[in-house]
Amino acid sequence: MVAEIIMEKEREDAQKASDCNALTEAKKLGKEAYAAIKAQLIQEWAAASEAKKMEKLRIIAEQKAEKARLAAENKAKRAEAKVRIYLMDLQPYSMSLLKVTKQKATLQVIEGVLEGE
């Protein structure tokens, strides 16, 4: 990462030196050549600046998308954990409800048998 930054800085410095040399040479050729070269360099600088902006925006968009994905995953995990806790809390009630239902059914059978005798 640091090496990439250093290489980029060296490339920018070399480009600036090249642009300065081109302007110096154009000045020797006259005002029209100088104006033409300067206009061309300005266009190149604007294009490079726009490319840098777009790259930064792309990186920011990727970071936001990753952050949103992680947030959605965490939200889903929390919701799943709540459901598990809720189901675990209900389990004793459902077991006791099952026991009560079995007891009622058993009593009905016993009462039916007693009445039938």
N, CA, C and O atoms as CSV, one atom per row, in Angstrom:
chain,resi,resn,atom,element,x,y,z
A,1,MET,N,N,0.828,-1.187,0.000
A,1,MET,CA,C,0.000,0.000,0.000
A,1,MET,C,C,0.875,1.254,0.000
A,1,MET,O,O,0.639,2.184,-0.772
A,2,VAL,N,N,1.874,1.271,0.862
A,2,VAL,CA,C,2.774,2.412,0.941
A,2,VAL,C,C,3.589,2.519,-0.347
A,2,VAL,O,O,3.823,3.618,-0.849
A,3,ALA,N,N,4.015,1.382,-0.876
A,3,ALA,CA,C,4.791,1.376,-2.115
A,3,ALA,C,C,3.948,1.922,-3.265
A,3,ALA,O,O,4.458,2.639,-4.127
A,4,GLU,N,N,2.655,1.581,-3.279
A,4,GLU,CA,C,1.770,2.097,-4.330
A,4,GLU,C,C,1.642,3.610,-4.237
A,4,GLU,O,O,1.646,4.300,-5.257
A,5,ILE,N,N,1.528,4.125,-3.023
A,5,ILE,CA,C,1.408,5.574,-2.827
A,5,ILE,C,C,2.681,6.271,-3.291
A,5,ILE,O,O,2.630,7.308,-3.953
A,6,ILE,N,N,3.819,5.691,-2.935
A,6,ILE,CA,C,5.103,6.278,-3.349
A,6,ILE,C,C,5.226,6.258,-4.866
A,6,ILE,O,O,5.642,7.250,-5.466
A,7,MET,N,N,4.868,5.134,-5.495
A,7,MET,CA,C,4.944,5.046,-6.966
A,7,MET,C,C,4.007,6.065,-7.619
A,7,MET,O,O,4.371,6.701,-8.609
A,8,GLU,N,N,2.811,6.219,-7.069
A,8,GLU,CA,C,1.849,7.180,-7.620
A,8,GLU,C,C,2.387,8.604,-7.503
A,8,GLU,O,O,2.262,9.401,-8.432
A,9,LYS,N,N,2.985,8.915,-6.356
A,9,LYS,CA,C,3.563,10.247,-6.150
A,9,LYS,C,C,4.707,10.489,-7.136
A,9,LYS,O,O,4.811,11.575,-7.706
A,10,GLU,N,N,5.557,9.493,-7.341
A,10,GLU,CA,C,6.662,9.632,-8.298
A,10,GLU,C,C,6.137,9.811,-9.713
A,10,GLU,O,O,6.680,10.599,-10.487
A,11,ARG,N,N,5.074,9.075,-10.054
A,11,ARG,CA,C,4.484,9.206,-11.381
A,11,ARG,C,C,3.908,10.608,-11.587
A,11,ARG,O,O,4.070,11.206,-12.650
A,12,GLU,N,N,3.230,11.127,-10.549
A,12,GLU,CA,C,2.666,12.474,-10.640
A,12,GLU,C,C,3.776,13.517,-10.797
A,12,GLU,O,O,3.647,14.457,-11.582
A,13,ASP,N,N,4.870,13.343,-10.040
A,13,ASP,CA,C,5.992,14.274,-10.146
A,13,ASP,C,C,6.612,14.242,-11.547
A,13,ASP,O,O,6.950,15.285,-12.106
A,14,ALA,N,N,6.757,13.043,-12.105
A,14,ALA,CA,C,7.315,12.910,-13.450
A,14,ALA,C,C,6.378,13.556,-14.476
A,14,ALA,O,O,6.837,14.197,-15.421
A,15,GLN,N,N,5.055,13.384,-14.285
A,15,GLN,CA,C,4.080,13.975,-15.205
A,15,GLN,C,C,4.140,15.499,-15.140
A,15,GLN,O,O,4.069,16.169,-16.171
A,16,LYS,N,N,4.272,16.051,-13.926
A,16,LYS,CA,C,4.370,17.504,-13.766
A,16,LYS,C,C,5.626,18.042,-14.456
A,16,LYS,O,O,5.584,19.079,-15.118
A,17,ALA,N,N,6.742,17.323,-14.293
A,17,ALA,CA,C,7.997,17.744,-14.933
A,17,ALA,C,C,7.846,17.697,-16.454
A,17,ALA,O,O,8.308,18.596,-17.156
A,18,SER,N,N,7.202,16.654,-16.954
A,18,SER,CA,C,6.981,16.524,-18.389
A,18,SER,C,C,6.090,17.653,-18.912
A,18,SER,O,O,6.353,18.227,-19.969
A,19,ASP,N,N,5.032,17.964,-18.156
A,19,ASP,CA,C,4.133,19.052,-18.558
A,19,ASP,C,C,4.865,20.393,-18.577
A,19,ASP,O,O,4.678,21.206,-19.483
A,20,CYS,N,N,5.701,20.607,-17.561
A,20,CYS,CA,C,6.461,21.856,-17.481
A,20,CYS,C,C,7.427,21.969,-18.666
A,20,CYS,O,O,7.575,23.041,-19.252
A,21,ASN,N,N,8.079,20.861,-19.012
A,21,ASN,CA,C,8.997,20.856,-20.162
A,21,ASN,C,C,8.242,21.125,-21.462
A,21,ASN,O,O,8.731,21.847,-22.331
A,22,ALA,N,N,7.045,20.539,-21.595
A,22,ALA,CA,C,6.247,20.751,-22.802
A,22,ALA,C,C,5.842,22.220,-22.919
A,22,ALA,O,O,5.858,22.785,-24.012
A,23,LEU,N,N,5.480,22.833,-21.801
A,23,LEU,CA,C,5.113,24.260,-21.827
A,23,LEU,C,C,6.331,25.127,-22.172
A,23,LEU,O,O,6.211,26.103,-22.912
A,24,THR,N,N,7.478,24.775,-21.644
A,24,THR,CA,C,8.705,25.534,-21.936
A,24,THR,C,C,9.042,25.443,-23.426
A,24,THR,O,O,9.379,26.446,-24.055
A,25,GLU,N,N,8.949,24.244,-23.979
A,25,GLU,CA,C,9.219,24.058,-25.407
A,25,GLU,C,C,8.190,24.812,-26.258
A,25,GLU,O,O,8.532,25.393,-27.288
A,26,ALA,N,N,6.927,24.797,-25.815
A,26,ALA,CA,C,5.868,25.479,-26.565
A,26,ALA,C,C,6.071,26.988,-26.532
A,26,ALA,O,O,5.766,27.677,-27.505
A,27,LYS,N,N,6.582,27.501,-25.427
A,27,LYS,CA,C,6.839,28.938,-25.317
A,27,LYS,C,C,7.871,29.377,-26.361
A,27,LYS,O,O,7.773,30.468,-26.925
A,28,LYS,N,N,8.844,28.524,-26.606
A,28,LYS,CA,C,9.877,28.840,-27.586
A,28,LYS,C,C,9.292,28.915,-28.997
A,28,LYS,O,O,9.785,29.650,-29.853
A,29,LEU,N,N,8.203,28.117,-29.224
A,29,LEU,CA,C,7.599,28.067,-30.553
A,29,LEU,C,C,6.643,29.234,-30.811
A,29,LEU,O,O,6.329,29.536,-31.963
A,30,GLY,N,N,6.183,29.888,-29.747
A,30,GLY,CA,C,5.309,31.032,-29.930
A,30,GLY,C,C,4.069,30.947,-29.039
A,30,GLY,O,O,3.805,29.947,-28.372
A,31,LYS,N,N,3.323,32.059,-29.070
A,31,LYS,CA,C,2.146,32.175,-28.205
A,31,LYS,C,C,1.060,31.165,-28.571
A,31,LYS,O,O,0.427,30.584,-27.690
A,32,GLU,N,N,0.847,30.960,-29.855
A,32,GLU,CA,C,-0.215,30.046,-30.290
A,32,GLU,C,C,0.094,28.611,-29.874
A,32,GLU,O,O,-0.793,27.902,-29.401
A,33,ALA,N,N,1.317,28.185,-30.041
A,33,ALA,CA,C,1.722,26.835,-29.651
A,33,ALA,C,C,1.605,26.683,-28.134
A,33,ALA,O,O,1.154,25.654,-27.631
A,34,TYR,N,N,2.018,27.724,-27.423
A,34,TYR,CA,C,1.935,27.698,-25.962
A,34,TYR,C,C,0.479,27.569,-25.513
A,34,TYR,O,O,0.164,26.769,-24.632
A,35,ALA,N,N,-0.410,28.363,-26.126
A,35,ALA,CA,C,-1.835,28.308,-25.763
A,35,ALA,C,C,-2.436,26.940,-26.083
A,35,ALA,O,O,-3.243,26.416,-25.315
A,36,ALA,N,N,-2.040,26.367,-27.216
A,36,ALA,CA,C,-2.566,25.056,-27.607
A,36,ALA,C,C,-2.112,23.964,-26.635
A,36,ALA,O,O,-2.909,23.133,-26.200
A,37,ILE,N,N,-0.826,23.982,-26.306
A,37,ILE,CA,C,-0.291,22.982,-25.373
A,37,ILE,C,C,-0.925,23.165,-23.995
A,37,ILE,O,O,-1.282,22.189,-23.335
A,38,LYS,N,N,-1.061,24.411,-23.569
A,38,LYS,CA,C,-1.643,24.665,-22.251
A,38,LYS,C,C,-3.098,24.178,-22.206
A,38,LYS,O,O,-3.511,23.580,-21.213
A,39,ALA,N,N,-3.869,24.423,-23.254
A,39,ALA,CA,C,-5.259,23.964,-23.311
A,39,ALA,C,C,-5.320,22.433,-23.261
A,39,ALA,O,O,-6.171,21.860,-22.580
A,40,GLN,N,N,-4.413,21.784,-23.986
A,40,GLN,CA,C,-4.371,20.325,-23.984
A,40,GLN,C,C,-4.049,19.791,-22.584
A,40,GLN,O,O,-4.675,18.841,-22.114
A,41,LEU,N,N,-3.072,20.409,-21.931
A,41,LEU,CA,C,-2.701,19.982,-20.577
A,41,LEU,C,C,-3.857,20.202,-19.593
A,41,LEU,O,O,-4.104,19.368,-18.722
A,42,ILE,N,N,-4.552,21.314,-19.735
A,42,ILE,CA,C,-5.684,21.593,-18.847
A,42,ILE,C,C,-6.758,20.522,-19.021
A,42,ILE,O,O,-7.354,20.077,-18.039
A,43,GLN,N,N,-7.010,20.106,-20.259
A,43,GLN,CA,C,-7.981,19.042,-20.504
A,43,GLN,C,C,-7.526,17.730,-19.859
A,43,GLN,O,O,-8.326,17.021,-19.249
A,44,GLU,N,N,-6.266,17.421,-19.994
A,44,GLU,CA,C,-5.731,16.200,-19.396
A,44,GLU,C,C,-5.841,16.243,-17.872
A,44,GLU,O,O,-6.207,15.250,-17.243
A,45,TRP,N,N,-5.523,17.394,-17.283
A,45,TRP,CA,C,-5.614,17.538,-15.833
A,45,TRP,C,C,-7.071,17.384,-15.365
A,45,TRP,O,O,-7.340,16.743,-14.349
A,46,ALA,N,N,-7.994,17.974,-16.114
A,46,ALA,CA,C,-9.412,17.865,-15.757
A,46,ALA,C,C,-9.878,16.408,-15.844
A,46,ALA,O,O,-10.615,15.932,-14.979
A,47,ALA,N,N,-9.446,15.712,-16.886
A,47,ALA,CA,C,-9.826,14.305,-17.039
A,47,ALA,C,C,-9.244,13.461,-15.895
A,47,ALA,O,O,-9.920,12.587,-15.352
A,48,ALA,N,N,-7.995,13.733,-15.542
A,48,ALA,CA,C,-7.357,12.992,-14.451
A,48,ALA,C,C,-8.060,13.284,-13.121
A,48,ALA,O,O,-8.270,12.385,-12.307
A,49,SER,N,N,-8.412,14.533,-12.920
A,49,SER,CA,C,-9.113,14.919,-11.694
A,49,SER,C,C,-10.472,14.233,-11.617
A,49,SER,O,O,-10.865,13.739,-10.560
A,50,GLU,N,N,-11.179,14.204,-12.724
A,50,GLU,CA,C,-12.490,13.542,-12.776
A,50,GLU,C,C,-12.351,12.039,-12.512
A,50,GLU,O,O,-13.173,11.447,-11.813
A,51,ALA,N,N,-11.319,11.438,-13.070
A,51,ALA,CA,C,-11.089,10.008,-12.854
A,51,ALA,C,C,-10.820,9.726,-11.375
A,51,ALA,O,O,-11.317,8.742,-10.829
A,52,LYS,N,N,-10.034,10.589,-10.730
A,52,LYS,CA,C,-9.755,10.417,-9.302
A,52,LYS,C,C,-11.044,10.529,-8.491
A,52,LYS,O,O,-11.275,9.737,-7.577
A,53,LYS,N,N,-11.878,11.508,-8.822
A,53,LYS,CA,C,-13.150,11.689,-8.114
A,53,LYS,C,C,-14.031,10.458,-8.273
A,53,LYS,O,O,-14.628,9.980,-7.307
A,54,MET,N,N,-14.108,9.949,-9.495
A,54,MET,CA,C,-14.941,8.769,-9.750
A,54,MET,C,C,-14.417,7.551,-8.988
A,54,MET,O,O,-15.203,6.758,-8.468
A,55,GLU,N,N,-13.103,7.402,-8.923
A,55,GLU,CA,C,-12.508,6.289,-8.183
A,55,GLU,C,C,-12.829,6.401,-6.694
A,55,GLU,O,O,-13.159,5.407,-6.047
A,56,LYS,N,N,-12.728,7.615,-6.157
A,56,LYS,CA,C,-13.064,7.818,-4.747
A,56,LYS,C,C,-14.528,7.500,-4.495
A,56,LYS,O,O,-14.861,6.848,-3.505
A,57,LEU,N,N,-15.412,7.959,-5.390
A,57,LEU,CA,C,-16.838,7.681,-5.242
A,57,LEU,C,C,-17.125,6.182,-5.321
A,57,LEU,O,O,-17.961,5.666,-4.580
A,58,ARG,N,N,-16.434,5.494,-6.214
A,58,ARG,CA,C,-16.613,4.050,-6.339
A,58,ARG,C,C,-16.202,3.344,-5.051
A,58,ARG,O,O,-16.895,2.444,-4.577
A,59,ILE,N,N,-15.070,3.761,-4.491
A,59,ILE,CA,C,-14.586,3.156,-3.245
A,59,ILE,C,C,-15.566,3.423,-2.110
A,59,ILE,O,O,-15.863,2.527,-1.321
A,60,ILE,N,N,-16.065,4.642,-2.026
A,60,ILE,CA,C,-17.029,4.996,-0.984
A,60,ILE,C,C,-18.301,4.175,-1.151
A,60,ILE,O,O,-18.858,3.687,-0.168
A,61,ALA,N,N,-18.763,4.020,-2.387
A,61,ALA,CA,C,-19.977,3.233,-2.639
A,61,ALA,C,C,-19.770,1.769,-2.230
A,61,ALA,O,O,-20.665,1.152,-1.653
A,62,GLU,N,N,-18.596,1.220,-2.531
A,62,GLU,CA,C,-18.290,-0.158,-2.127
A,62,GLU,C,C,-18.281,-0.295,-0.610
A,62,GLU,O,O,-18.798,-1.268,-0.062
A,63,GLN,N,N,-17.686,0.696,0.066
A,63,GLN,CA,C,-17.631,0.654,1.526
A,63,GLN,C,C,-19.038,0.731,2.121
A,63,GLN,O,O,-19.358,0.006,3.063
A,64,LYS,N,N,-19.876,1.612,1.569
A,64,LYS,CA,C,-21.246,1.739,2.066
A,64,LYS,C,C,-22.038,0.460,1.814
A,64,LYS,O,O,-22.816,0.031,2.666
A,65,ALA,N,N,-21.845,-0.142,0.660
A,65,ALA,CA,C,-22.545,-1.389,0.347
A,65,ALA,C,C,-22.122,-2.498,1.311
A,65,ALA,O,O,-22.959,-3.264,1.788
A,66,GLU,N,N,-20.835,-2.579,1.591
A,66,GLU,CA,C,-20.335,-3.583,2.531
A,66,GLU,C,C,-20.892,-3.329,3.927
A,66,GLU,O,O,-21.282,-4.262,4.630
A,67,LYS,N,N,-20.925,-2.060,4.319
A,67,LYS,CA,C,-21.460,-1.703,5.638
A,67,LYS,C,C,-22.947,-2.064,5.720
A,67,LYS,O,O,-23.402,-2.578,6.742
A,68,ALA,N,N,-23.693,-1.802,4.665
A,68,ALA,CA,C,-25.121,-2.129,4.639
A,68,ALA,C,C,-25.327,-3.642,4.678
A,68,ALA,O,O,-26.240,-4.130,5.344
A,69,ARG,N,N,-24.479,-4.382,3.966
A,69,ARG,CA,C,-24.581,-5.841,3.967
A,69,ARG,C,C,-24.334,-6.400,5.363
A,69,ARG,O,O,-25.061,-7.276,5.831
A,70,LEU,N,N,-23.296,-5.881,6.024
A,70,LEU,CA,C,-22.988,-6.339,7.377
A,70,LEU,C,C,-24.115,-5.984,8.347
A,70,LEU,O,O,-24.467,-6.780,9.218
A,71,ALA,N,N,-24.677,-4.784,8.190
A,71,ALA,CA,C,-25.786,-4.374,9.054
A,71,ALA,C,C,-26.986,-5.291,8.853
A,71,ALA,O,O,-27.642,-5.679,9.820
A,72,ALA,N,N,-27.274,-5.636,7.609
A,72,ALA,CA,C,-28.401,-6.535,7.324
A,72,ALA,C,C,-28.148,-7.925,7.913
A,72,ALA,O,O,-29.059,-8.539,8.469
A,73,GLU,N,N,-26.921,-8.414,7.792
A,73,GLU,CA,C,-26.587,-9.719,8.367
A,73,GLU,C,C,-26.747,-9.702,9.883
A,73,GLU,O,O,-27.300,-10.631,10.471
A,74,ASN,N,N,-26.255,-8.631,10.507
A,74,ASN,CA,C,-26.363,-8.526,11.959
A,74,ASN,C,C,-27.818,-8.423,12.392
A,74,ASN,O,O,-28.214,-9.006,13.402
A,75,LYS,N,N,-28.607,-7.687,11.634
A,75,LYS,CA,C,-30.028,-7.550,11.949
A,75,LYS,C,C,-30.722,-8.907,11.843
A,75,LYS,O,O,-31.546,-9.256,12.688
A,76,ALA,N,N,-30.389,-9.659,10.814
A,76,ALA,CA,C,-30.981,-10.986,10.638
A,76,ALA,C,C,-30.569,-11.917,11.781
A,76,ALA,O,O,-31.384,-12.693,12.279
A,77,LYS,N,N,-29.304,-11.836,12.192
A,77,LYS,CA,C,-28.833,-12.667,13.301
A,77,LYS,C,C,-29.555,-12.309,14.593
A,77,LYS,O,O,-29.948,-13.188,15.360
A,78,ARG,N,N,-29.728,-10.995,14.830
A,78,ARG,CA,C,-30.438,-10.575,16.043
A,78,ARG,C,C,-31.885,-11.049,16.020
A,78,ARG,O,O,-32.409,-11.505,17.037
A,79,ALA,N,N,-32.531,-10.944,14.865
A,79,ALA,CA,C,-33.920,-11.396,14.745
A,79,ALA,C,C,-34.009,-12.900,14.974
A,79,ALA,O,O,-34.925,-13.378,15.644
A,80,GLU,N,N,-33.068,-13.635,14.424
A,80,GLU,CA,C,-33.060,-15.097,14.607
A,80,GLU,C,C,-32.843,-15.446,16.075
A,80,GLU,O,O,-33.462,-16.376,16.593
A,81,ALA,N,N,-31.971,-14.706,16.741
A,81,ALA,CA,C,-31.712,-14.954,18.160
A,81,ALA,C,C,-32.964,-14.657,18.982
A,81,ALA,O,O,-33.276,-15.385,19.924
A,82,LYS,N,N,-33.682,-13.589,18.629
A,82,LYS,CA,C,-34.920,-13.267,19.342
A,82,LYS,C,C,-35.944,-14.382,19.169
A,82,LYS,O,O,-36.631,-14.757,20.120
A,83,VAL,N,N,-36.041,-14.906,17.959
A,83,VAL,CA,C,-36.987,-15.995,17.706
A,83,VAL,C,C,-36.608,-17.214,18.531
A,83,VAL,O,O,-37.475,-17.861,19.118
A,84,ARG,N,N,-35.321,-17.532,18.580
A,84,ARG,CA,C,-34.869,-18.676,19.373
A,84,ARG,C,C,-35.204,-18.479,20.852
A,84,ARG,O,O,-35.701,-19.390,21.514
A,85,ILE,N,N,-34.923,-17.274,21.361
A,85,ILE,CA,C,-35.218,-16.987,22.768
A,85,ILE,C,C,-36.720,-17.100,23.011
A,85,ILE,O,O,-37.151,-17.674,24.011
A,86,TYR,N,N,-37.511,-16.554,22.096
A,86,TYR,CA,C,-38.961,-16.603,22.226
A,86,TYR,C,C,-39.448,-18.046,22.236
A,86,TYR,O,O,-40.299,-18.412,23.046
A,87,LEU,N,N,-38.911,-18.863,21.339
A,87,LEU,CA,C,-39.314,-20.271,21.282
A,87,LEU,C,C,-38.857,-21.027,22.524
A,87,LEU,O,O,-39.566,-21.906,23.013
A,88,MET,N,N,-37.680,-20.688,23.031
A,88,MET,CA,C,-37.199,-21.334,24.245
A,88,MET,C,C,-38.068,-20.938,25.435
A,88,MET,O,O,-38.327,-21.759,26.315
A,89,ASP,N,N,-38.522,-19.677,25.468
A,89,ASP,CA,C,-39.403,-19.234,26.544
A,89,ASP,C,C,-40.760,-19.912,26.461
A,89,ASP,O,O,-41.392,-20.188,27.480
A,90,LEU,N,N,-41.196,-20.176,25.245
A,90,LEU,CA,C,-42.502,-20.810,25.074
A,90,LEU,C,C,-42.482,-22.292,25.376
A,90,LEU,O,O,-43.521,-22.876,25.682
A,91,GLN,N,N,-41.339,-22.897,25.297
A,91,GLN,CA,C,-41.245,-24.348,25.462
A,91,GLN,C,C,-41.815,-24.828,26.798
A,91,GLN,O,O,-42.575,-25.797,26.797
A,92,PRO,N,N,-41.491,-24.207,27.938
A,92,PRO,CA,C,-42.090,-24.686,29.190
A,92,PRO,C,C,-43.612,-24.548,29.173
A,92,PRO,O,O,-44.322,-25.415,29.685
A,93,TYR,N,N,-44.111,-23.464,28.588
A,93,TYR,CA,C,-45.558,-23.262,28.537
A,93,TYR,C,C,-46.214,-24.309,27.644
A,93,TYR,O,O,-47.273,-24.846,27.969
A,94,SER,N,N,-45.571,-24.587,26.518
A,94,SER,CA,C,-46.150,-25.575,25.615
A,94,SER,C,C,-46.127,-26.960,26.247
A,94,SER,O,O,-47.049,-27.749,26.044
A,95,MET,N,N,-45.069,-27.265,27.020
A,95,MET,CA,C,-45.004,-28.552,27.703
A,95,MET,C,C,-46.093,-28.643,28.769
A,95,MET,O,O,-46.753,-29.673,28.907
A,96,SER,N,N,-46.276,-27.555,29.524
A,96,SER,CA,C,-47.315,-27.589,30.560
A,96,SER,C,C,-48.696,-27.645,29.914
A,96,SER,O,O,-49.595,-28.300,30.440
A,97,LEU,N,N,-48.874,-26.971,28.789
A,97,LEU,CA,C,-50.145,-27.013,28.071
A,97,LEU,C,C,-50.412,-28.435,27.581
A,97,LEU,O,O,-51.545,-28.913,27.627
A,98,LEU,N,N,-49.380,-29.091,27.122
A,98,LEU,CA,C,-49.507,-30.472,26.671
A,98,LEU,C,C,-49.917,-31.382,27.835
A,98,LEU,O,O,-50.781,-32.246,27.684
A,99,LYS,N,N,-49.290,-31.179,28.987
A,99,LYS,CA,C,-49.628,-31.975,30.167
A,99,LYS,C,C,-51.079,-31.744,30.580
A,99,LYS,O,O,-51.798,-32.695,30.889
A,100,VAL,N,N,-51.513,-30.473,30.586
A,100,VAL,CA,C,-52.896,-30.144,30.971
A,100,VAL,C,C,-53.873,-30.795,29.992
A,100,VAL,O,O,-54.897,-31.342,30.401
A,101,THR,N,N,-53.556,-30.734,28.717
A,101,THR,CA,C,-54.424,-31.324,27.701
A,101,THR,C,C,-54.513,-32.835,27.909
A,101,THR,O,O,-55.597,-33.412,27.821
A,102,LYS,N,N,-53.378,-33.472,28.183
A,102,LYS,CA,C,-53.380,-34.912,28.432
A,102,LYS,C,C,-54.196,-35.248,29.677
A,102,LYS,O,O,-54.943,-36.226,29.696
A,103,GLN,N,N,-54.046,-34.427,30.717
A,103,GLN,CA,C,-54.799,-34.670,31.944
A,103,GLN,C,C,-56.299,-34.550,31.697
A,103,GLN,O,O,-57.076,-35.371,32.185
A,104,LYS,N,N,-56.715,-33.514,30.928
A,104,LYS,CA,C,-58.136,-33.322,30.621
A,104,LYS,C,C,-58.671,-34.512,29.831
A,104,LYS,O,O,-59.763,-35.012,30.100
A,105,ALA,N,N,-57.888,-34.955,28.859
A,105,ALA,CA,C,-58.314,-36.095,28.045
A,105,ALA,C,C,-58.430,-37.344,28.900
A,105,ALA,O,O,-59.367,-38.127,28.746
A,106,THR,N,N,-57.482,-37.526,29.793
A,106,THR,CA,C,-57.518,-38.689,30.681
A,106,THR,C,C,-58.740,-38.620,31.601
A,106,THR,O,O,-59.412,-39.628,31.817
A,107,LEU,N,N,-59.021,-37.452,32.132
A,107,LEU,CA,C,-60.183,-37.285,33.001
A,107,LEU,C,C,-61.478,-37.558,32.254
A,107,LEU,O,O,-62.390,-38.188,32.790
A,108,GLN,N,N,-61.557,-37.084,31.018
A,108,GLN,CA,C,-62.761,-37.322,30.217
A,108,GLN,C,C,-62.955,-38.818,29.972
A,108,GLN,O,O,-64.074,-39.328,30.030
A,109,VAL,N,N,-61.858,-39.506,29.699
A,109,VAL,CA,C,-61.935,-40.947,29.468
A,109,VAL,C,C,-62.382,-41.641,30.750
A,109,VAL,O,O,-63.233,-42.530,30.719
A,110,ILE,N,N,-61.803,-41.229,31.876
A,110,ILE,CA,C,-62.154,-41.841,33.160
A,110,ILE,C,C,-63.618,-41.556,33.489
A,110,ILE,O,O,-64.345,-42.447,33.926
A,111,GLU,N,N,-64.049,-40.302,33.275
A,111,GLU,CA,C,-65.444,-39.955,33.543
A,111,GLU,C,C,-66.377,-40.735,32.620
A,111,GLU,O,O,-67.445,-41.177,33.043
A,112,GLY,N,N,-65.983,-40.901,31.382
A,112,GLY,CA,C,-66.799,-41.681,30.445
A,112,GLY,C,C,-66.913,-43.113,30.851
A,112,GLY,O,O,-67.973,-43.727,30.727
A,113,VAL,N,N,-65.822,-43.650,31.338
A,113,VAL,CA,C,-65.817,-45.038,31.799
A,113,VAL,C,C,-66.708,-45.159,33.046
A,113,VAL,O,O,-67.471,-46.117,33.177
A,114,LEU,N,N,-66.608,-44.197,33.944
A,114,LEU,CA,C,-67.404,-44.237,35.177
A,114,LEU,C,C,-68.894,-44.100,34.869
A,114,LEU,O,O,-69.716,-44.787,35.475
A,115,GLU,N,N,-69.239,-43.238,33.954
A,115,GLU,CA,C,-70.632,-43.046,33.584
A,115,GLU,C,C,-71.164,-44.265,32.848
A,115,GLU,O,O,-72.337,-44.613,32.979
A,116,GLY,N,N,-70.334,-44.886,32.106
A,116,GLY,CA,C,-70.739,-46.054,31.324
A,116,GLY,C,C,-70.945,-47.286,32.181
A,116,GLY,O,O,-71.604,-48.219,31.722
A,117,GLU,N,N,-70.448,-47.346,33.340
A,117,GLU,CA,C,-70.544,-48.538,34.170
A,117,GLU,C,C,-71.879,-48.683,34.721
A,117,GLU,O,O,-72.144,-49.639,35.450
